[in-house]
């Protein structure tokens, strides 16, 4: 009765609006816009990044229509002392070059009309100067793709009937940091404006001026940055991400959320002395990698996008982890920090070997490069053997903690680590066959996977709070979000009760899953895993209901436009790898793609009843460029096409829930 009551309450809650939606999708563009209503007040923050800089922009509009902006700058390769995980040079600035602008000899009052997010932050305002005399102002903020600078473009347009006199700032202010607190001594920060000084602007004419916030080592010479050129580079990078792995469904919110997720997933890669390193961000995690965020979450996704710098960062991260393989079977560190020069292992063994084996084997298969796969094989083999040696008497993998590092209890053996190890064994078996490692190797890994699956289904199943699901660890009697993990690796024996538990009011909120029932803490990563797993388990309509709610909240609600890390920790930071996890809901959950070879995959499409078609175009995995088109024939039948170079290499009608294989 208690479980029935919870489900009824949950169904009622689904019909309610989760959060106020400030934003709308711009038709025909990969952008969203907030049309600011008179008297409306709202504030938000967004992270953006280039290869040498990151910025968290805290922006908003007050009730009077004024725009507010705080620029939190991060320079990952300007290392501070102590040179630990968080040792990137960081500064916050309220600096606003517009405060030095005069209009007709004085200051001006603006009214913000709209704000647009499209890979940049764009703000449009109106300035009233009297009867028949108005001025429009457009601000554009974005990180340089290659330089250590935040770029700012200000465009004034005379929209009135009289000439307007403008005085625009020009100059640079230099700040020097404490030489005793920098790994390379003092760093130089420049606040620079590039105006044209005094100008007269006739009706209908436009004038631009630009500004930058940049920082350099003392031995470096500051670069004169053309923000207009940098804008073209930023737009070109965003266009590249948007042109590959293109999702087309009847749901514009999911389409757009998927498109935006590629921006955040791809932009947060830093050109360190240790090579390209993908970093989570969040004003904390830069020039470093983690076994979960990078190896497990984002790296298996990069081949699908086809972003070569992303693939390079993935391979580089695995090379860094491989440096710590050892004959004593000590765990590989959880994180490689300080541009690859140090490591962090403060939580002990979090199941990192399983995370790395899972991510490296899936990446190698999807990447499709035999050369890279051969390079990664020793690391995969070592991590699998490490996990095998960690099996307890009941046959599941023991570890000190999980990726939440003790924030919540994980026992001596948790469900996540064993599930990841199980999937890694299956991927390694496929990879062993591709690399000619011998049938005995593939057979051994499949045998170990079979034994592990049985152990998982013996050790973890439990009735928790009335649901027939899993105890996250032995003795766990409170529902946990990570009970979703088996669904993402094809272990579905307890799928029904697990899905009921995930979507019950004990776990599901307007921000997705609580980490633990009864708490107020949520981490998007578990929500994103759960949505992927529920689609994979075939509960399409239930998954779609919650997928739509989640996507609308994250794309159009109070805090946009990306998946977030956690709350209350971190204040819902836009950590990068979470956006990769959103993308994997589509590739692995809805389209059901599972790599089984360097040129082959299985596919179990999950077409929602409300959709008549869906497609993924320009999929770059398996060293190919191909499209997948799914079309509904009737209630039980769908048409599946795989197209490459304009030719259909697979064209089949299948029943709902059926799987098929494809070789490119």
Buried (B, 14 or more C-beta within 10 A) or exposed (E): EEBEEBBEEBEEBBEEEBBEBBBEBBEEEBBBBBEBEEEBEBEBBBBBBBBBBBBBBBBBBBEEBEBEBBBBBBBBBBBBEEBEBBBBBBBEBEBBBBEBBBBBEEEBEBBBBBBBBBBBBBBBBBBEBEEEBBBBBBBBBBBBBBBBBBBBBBBBBBBBEBEBEBBBBBEEEEEEBEEEBBBBBBBBBBBBBBBEEEBEBEBEEEBBBBBBBBBBBEEEEBBEBBBEEBBEBBBEBBEBBBEBBBBEBEBEBBBBBBBBBBBBBBBBBBBBEBBBBBBBBBBBBBBBBBBBBBBBBBBBBBBBBBBEBBBBBBBBBBBBBBEBBEEEEEBBBBBBBBBBBBBBBEBEBBBBBBBBBBBBBBBBBBBBBBEBBBBBBEBBBBBBBBBBEBBBEEBBBBBBBBBBBEBBBBBEBBBBBBBBBBBBBBBBBBBBBBBEBEEEBBEBBBEBBEBBBEBBBEBBBBEBBBBBBBBBBBEBEBBBBBBBBBBBBBBBEBBBBBBBBBBBBBBBBBBBBBBBBEEEBBBBBBBBBBBBBBBBBBBBEBBBBBBBBBBBBBBBBBBBBBBBBBBEEBEBBBBBBBBBBBBBBBBBBBBBBBBBBBBBBBBBBBBBEEBBBBBBBBBBBBBBBBBBBBBBEEEEEBBBBBBBEEEEBBEEEBEBEBEBEBEB
